Amino acid sequence: MAPDHARLTAIPTQPAPPEEEPQPASRRHAETRRASAGEFLHRREGAVERRPAAWGWRGAMNRWSGGLVQPQPSRAERRHEEERAAVQREFGGPRTIAFLNPKGGAAKTTSVLAAGYTFGTVRGGGVVAWDNNETRGTLGIRALRPSMGGGHDNTTRELLDELPRFTGAEARIGDLASYVRSQGDAHFDVLASDERPGVTGTIRAQDFTDVHRLLERFYRLVLVDTGNNMRAENWLAAAEAADLLVVTSTVREDTGYSGLWMLDALAEAGYPNLKYKTVAVLSDPSDRVDEGLVRDLVEVYGQRTRGVYRVPFDPALVTGSVLPYRDLTKGTRQAWLTACAGMATAL
């Protein structure tokens, strides 16, 4: 019978060397692990972010002691810095936010300007607010106008007429200065809708697409103010192109209902991922509002959107004239920082 080779074992010709005692996994890891240059910088970023307090008595103590005593920031200050960091985040490409409500007086235009101011000042630029009204909107009226200093009065209509200038690779963002309106220290630009009373015709879907494609070439963030006609071609084009929808409403029953009705219509039309691509901004129309209505609006919009943000009453926002960015109250600035941080996170 042949031997079963599978069961045979080799006979050693000399004693085997003693086996080394196995090292703990943590020790082996410590000996072989090498930190990369990128990890070093990431570690230092964390150290830089841990700054001493700058607000209130904590900040005063830090300054008075010359930095010898460095209290940690308060919860409010930490939240403020976290929201600024959220607004400053990179999106990996241009992003578009459309501000919508089919009812007039729903704070769409003031919301676009306040968001433009917030994104512009915190991000340092790269932001354009565009009045995509099919005929005549008021964004250009509420924004700073270059004509105040001898500039231009050009609008989307004039830009459409000159679009062939910008189709080539040699087109420059500086060339757009003849069509957009700089908002100065607010660090964003405004592209107004047509303002000439004698002009006929409306902005079509293809017009929107052409202008939108151009703005995405030169800006990181496009904020779109919309009209009140949900059936207009350019309104539908904006809703489809937007990466995020912002439903604006004042704390009023009619404007709140109008925004919800619009969400119903978009849902019935099959708009994809509606809840997760939408936030709501509720603005107080006066210094006295119905808190019961506020609770109802926050609850129902909370069911329909990924976030609801409240903006307090600010006299600077309700005059109907050029928005004085410097006159916005501290509470308004903080509320819009919170809202824009939520928008940036959604993007």
Beta strands, then each sheet from edge to edge (+ up, - down):
strand 1: 95-100
strand 2: 127-131
strand 3: 181-182
strand 4: 189-191
strand 5: 221-225
strand 6: 244-250
strand 7: 278-283
strand 8: 308-311
sheet 1: 3+ 4- 2- 5- 1- 6- 7- 8-
end
